Amino acid sequence: MKVKYFTETDTLFIQLNDRETVESKELNENILLDIDRDGKVVSLTIEHAMAQSGKPEFSYETLKAGNVNWQSCWDK
């Protein structure tokens, strides 16, 4: 998985795998989902990411599944 943030355009790109994209779906005017031939998600692009999040910075955490309180992750 690769996560890239482009400061010039406030765009967040999340690539989940290296499969070939065969279809792109616009979820709304700021979110684009790329799908492979099996219907699995390849990547996600979010335009105006910082503006939409209301957060002044980008960060991420790698967590072990057994140590995650998912509700607290979404409340941040």
C-alpha positions as CSV (number, residue, x, y, z in Angstrom):
1,M,0.0,0.0,0.0
2,K,1.2,3.5,-0.8
3,V,-0.2,6.8,0.5
4,K,0.8,10.1,-1.2
5,Y,-0.3,13.6,-0.3
6,F,0.3,16.3,-2.9
7,T,0.4,19.7,-1.1
8,E,0.2,21.8,-4.3
9,T,-3.3,20.4,-5.1
10,D,-4.4,19.2,-1.6
11,T,-4.9,15.7,-3.0
12,L,-4.6,12.5,-1.1
13,F,-3.9,9.3,-3.2
14,I,-4.1,5.9,-1.6
15,Q,-3.0,3.0,-3.7
16,L,-3.9,-0.4,-2.2
17,N,-2.3,-2.6,-4.8
18,D,-0.6,-2.7,-8.2
19,R,-3.6,-4.2,-10.1
20,E,-4.6,-2.7,-13.4
21,T,-7.5,-0.2,-13.1
22,V,-10.3,-1.0,-15.5
23,E,-12.9,1.4,-14.2
24,S,-13.0,4.7,-12.2
25,K,-16.1,5.6,-10.2
26,E,-16.7,9.1,-9.1
27,L,-18.2,8.8,-5.6
28,N,-18.8,12.6,-5.4
29,E,-17.1,15.6,-6.9
30,N,-14.0,15.1,-4.7
31,I,-13.6,11.4,-4.4
32,L,-12.6,8.9,-7.2
33,L,-12.4,5.2,-6.7
34,D,-10.4,3.0,-9.1
35,I,-11.5,-0.6,-9.6
36,D,-9.8,-3.7,-11.1
37,R,-11.5,-6.3,-13.4
38,D,-12.6,-8.3,-10.4
39,G,-14.4,-5.4,-8.9
40,K,-11.8,-4.9,-6.1
41,V,-10.5,-1.4,-5.1
42,V,-7.1,-0.5,-6.6
43,S,-6.9,3.1,-5.3
44,L,-8.7,6.1,-3.9
45,T,-8.1,9.7,-4.8
46,I,-9.5,12.5,-2.5
47,E,-9.4,16.1,-3.8
48,H,-9.3,19.0,-1.3
49,A,-8.3,16.4,1.4
50,M,-7.1,18.8,4.1
51,A,-10.0,21.2,3.5
52,Q,-12.5,18.3,3.8
53,S,-10.9,16.9,6.9
54,G,-10.5,20.2,8.7
55,K,-7.1,19.1,9.9
56,P,-4.0,21.2,9.3
57,E,-1.6,18.2,8.9
58,F,-1.3,14.7,7.4
59,S,-0.3,11.8,9.6
60,Y,-0.9,8.0,9.7
61,E,-0.4,5.2,12.1
62,T,0.3,1.5,11.6
63,L,-1.7,-0.5,14.1
64,K,-1.9,-4.2,15.0
65,A,-5.4,-5.6,14.6
66,G,-5.6,-6.9,18.1
67,N,-4.8,-3.5,19.7
68,V,-7.3,-1.3,17.8
69,N,-10.3,0.3,19.2
70,W,-12.0,1.1,15.9
71,Q,-14.5,3.6,17.4
72,S,-11.7,5.7,18.8
73,C,-10.0,5.7,15.4
74,W,-13.0,7.2,13.7
75,D,-13.6,9.8,16.5
76,K,-10.2,11.5,15.8
